[in-house]
Amino acid sequence: RIDTECSVRFVELAGKRACRDLLNDASSVRLLSDSNDVVHFKGAPPRLCNDRTALRNTLDEGLALRSSVQTERNAASSRSHAVVEIDVNGVTMTFVDLAGSERKWETMQMRGRQHQRDSAEINLSLMALKDCFRAR
């Protein structure tokens, strides 16, 4: 239960080059890491939420703008990764939602080049993320 102000960032990572702020007109965001390997979202100012209703509305707004398509397996399969940072009283919680991974054999009817490219990029980024976790 949130009875205090909080701030929110909602960033979408799509493909190799696209990173956008879903709460600020889908403006371009740069990911930069500092000397402590902490990643910062340059160009994604936090949105202030005064109560839990404002927080819920903000999260719904970001989710509605997230890239997704219908696949054979899912009515709405996300085609991007999303990172949500919520700061409450100086404590930052980070939530990551990964793009849907679909195996080629699961989507036999969806053979378009763009769908195949998207799926390959998603799977490649998931593998890179796995390697990052293993390295820690």
C-alpha positions as CSV (number, residue, x, y, z in Angstrom):
1,R,0.0,0.0,0.0
2,I,1.4,3.3,-1.0
3,D,0.4,6.3,1.1
4,T,3.3,8.5,0.0
5,E,4.7,10.1,-3.1
6,C,6.8,8.0,-5.4
7,S,8.4,8.5,-8.8
8,V,8.3,6.2,-11.8
9,R,10.4,5.6,-14.9
10,F,9.0,3.2,-17.6
11,V,11.5,2.5,-20.4
12,E,11.1,0.1,-23.4
13,L,14.1,-1.6,-24.9
14,A,13.3,-2.8,-28.4
15,G,15.7,-4.3,-30.9
16,K,19.4,-3.4,-31.0
17,R,19.0,0.4,-31.1
18,A,15.6,1.5,-29.8
19,C,15.2,2.6,-26.2
20,R,12.3,4.9,-25.5
21,D,10.6,6.5,-22.5
22,L,7.0,5.3,-22.4
23,L,5.9,8.0,-20.1
24,N,7.2,11.0,-22.0
25,D,6.0,10.9,-25.6
26,A,8.2,7.8,-26.4
27,S,11.2,10.1,-26.4
28,S,14.6,8.5,-27.1
29,V,16.6,7.3,-24.0
30,R,20.2,6.5,-23.7
31,L,21.5,3.9,-21.4
32,L,24.7,5.0,-19.6
33,S,26.7,3.2,-16.9
34,D,28.7,5.0,-14.3
35,S,32.1,4.0,-12.7
36,N,30.2,1.6,-10.4
37,D,28.5,-0.2,-13.3
38,V,25.1,1.3,-12.3
39,V,23.0,1.9,-15.4
40,H,21.2,5.2,-15.7
41,F,18.4,6.2,-18.2
42,K,19.6,9.5,-19.8
43,G,16.5,11.3,-21.1
44,A,13.9,9.5,-19.0
45,P,12.9,12.0,-16.3
46,P,10.9,10.4,-13.4
47,R,7.1,11.0,-13.2
48,L,5.8,12.0,-9.8
49,C,2.8,10.0,-8.5
50,N,1.1,11.5,-5.5
51,D,-0.9,8.3,-4.5
52,R,-1.5,4.7,-5.5
53,T,-4.2,5.7,-8.0
54,A,-1.7,7.9,-9.9
55,L,0.9,5.1,-9.7
56,R,-1.6,2.6,-11.2
57,N,-2.6,5.0,-13.9
58,T,1.0,5.7,-14.8
59,L,1.8,2.0,-15.0
60,D,-1.2,1.4,-17.2
61,E,-0.2,4.2,-19.5
62,G,3.3,2.7,-20.0
63,L,1.9,-0.8,-20.6
64,A,-0.6,0.5,-23.2
65,L,2.3,2.0,-25.2
66,R,4.5,-1.1,-25.1
67,S,5.1,-2.9,-28.4
68,S,3.2,-6.1,-28.8
69,V,1.7,-8.3,-31.5
70,Q,-0.7,-11.2,-31.7
71,T,1.0,-14.5,-32.3
72,E,-0.3,-18.0,-32.7
73,R,0.5,-18.7,-29.1
74,N,-0.5,-15.4,-27.4
75,A,-3.1,-12.7,-28.0
76,A,-0.6,-10.0,-27.0
77,S,3.1,-11.0,-27.1
78,S,5.4,-8.3,-26.1
79,R,8.1,-7.5,-28.7
80,S,10.3,-5.5,-26.4
81,H,11.8,-5.6,-22.9
82,A,10.5,-3.1,-20.3
83,V,12.2,-1.7,-17.3
84,V,10.2,0.1,-14.6
85,E,11.8,1.9,-11.8
86,I,9.7,3.0,-8.8
87,D,11.4,5.2,-6.1
88,V,9.6,5.4,-2.8
89,N,11.3,7.4,0.0
90,G,14.8,7.0,-1.6
91,V,14.4,3.3,-2.1
92,T,14.4,2.3,-5.8
93,M,12.7,-0.9,-6.9
94,T,13.5,-2.1,-10.5
95,F,11.1,-4.4,-12.3
96,V,12.0,-6.0,-15.7
97,D,9.6,-7.6,-18.0
98,L,11.2,-9.5,-20.8
99,A,9.9,-9.8,-24.4
100,G,8.0,-12.9,-25.3
101,S,10.3,-15.7,-26.6
102,E,8.7,-17.9,-29.2
103,R,10.3,-20.9,-30.8
104,K,10.1,-21.2,-34.6
105,W,8.0,-24.4,-34.4
106,E,5.5,-22.7,-32.1
107,T,4.6,-20.0,-34.7
108,M,4.6,-22.0,-38.0
109,Q,2.0,-19.8,-39.5
110,M,3.9,-16.5,-38.8
111,R,6.7,-16.8,-41.3
112,G,7.1,-13.1,-42.3
113,R,10.6,-11.8,-42.5
114,Q,9.9,-9.0,-39.9
115,H,8.5,-11.5,-37.4
116,Q,11.5,-13.8,-37.8
117,R,13.9,-10.8,-37.4
118,D,12.0,-9.7,-34.3
119,S,12.1,-13.1,-32.8
120,A,15.8,-13.6,-33.5
121,E,16.6,-10.2,-31.9
122,I,14.5,-11.0,-28.9
123,N,16.1,-14.4,-28.4
124,L,19.6,-12.9,-28.9
125,S,19.0,-10.2,-26.3
126,L,17.6,-12.9,-23.9
127,M,20.8,-14.9,-24.3
128,A,22.9,-11.8,-23.7
129,L,20.9,-11.1,-20.5
130,K,21.4,-14.7,-19.4
131,D,25.2,-14.2,-19.9
132,C,25.1,-11.0,-17.8
133,F,23.5,-12.9,-14.9
134,R,25.9,-15.7,-15.1
135,A,28.9,-13.3,-15.1
136,R,27.8,-11.8,-11.8
